[in-house]
Amino acid sequence: AAHPLLNAFKANKPAFGVWLTSPGFFHARTVAQASPKTSWVLVDCEHGLTSLNPVLGETIAAIHGARAEAPSALVRIASTGVSSSTSWQIKHALDAGARGVLVPMVSTAEKAAEVVADSRFPPGGRRGFGSSYTHGNWGPEVSVAEYLATANDTIVVMVQIETKEGLANVEAIAQVDGIDVLFIGPYDLSIALGYSAPAPDPHPDVEKIIQHIREVVQKAGRKCAIFCTDGKQAAKRAAEGFDMINVTSDVGALSSAIFQHLAVAAEA
Ligand code: 3PY
């Protein structure tokens, strides 16, 4: 089954993606097939409107079914790194067929290690197997045996660095075995450090911290990801060396496209 995010990582190329905040089969498919340059689509169950069940599985299946090289379907769970409910939410996201999982606000190496354990089958982790539909959400050709043989090596485990404590512990978090990606949330990080939200660029003080995080993460051999809101900002992040970059969101792109169409129409 296609996994363009992992392919981009292996090729050391920036992996561009799109945030999906609205639920729905056709909505997900439209976003997933809009551009062959989309390496991943993230279903946001933290601040988006897709709840973990039952629409999550359908949404993921729509992304995987979009085209032959469908973007990797990722899920951000609702529960943050301070909560005890991350474990079952990771389970549901992966059972729904996610190719990777993102946990918001992970602030300690201990919590990051728990995220890894919940995302991997034994012996490396403690994930249980029991789903009769997970493998099918990766594609109709994927068997249970193939799923079990490849899940541990290909599921992308991601934690967000976006709290004061997470920033203080970023070196330790980056050392945790099995963490693939440390994902900077510039909005929450700015707010946590006492700055206003990026508009759209972060405050210069926060920007310095963002570059520091990227350097620490990449030095530890992990991939560093960041959230952007438009293509220009994303191109700049790629030039800086970020490995994984959110380019836009479904609702952000929709409203700016409508705005531009109307501006052209009304000016004519
Ligand atoms: C942040 O910037 O805080 C994020 O988590 C991305 O939405």
Residues whose N, C-alpha, C, O or C-beta is under 5 A from the ligand:
A	BS01	3PY	E162 G185 P186 Y187 D188 L189 F227
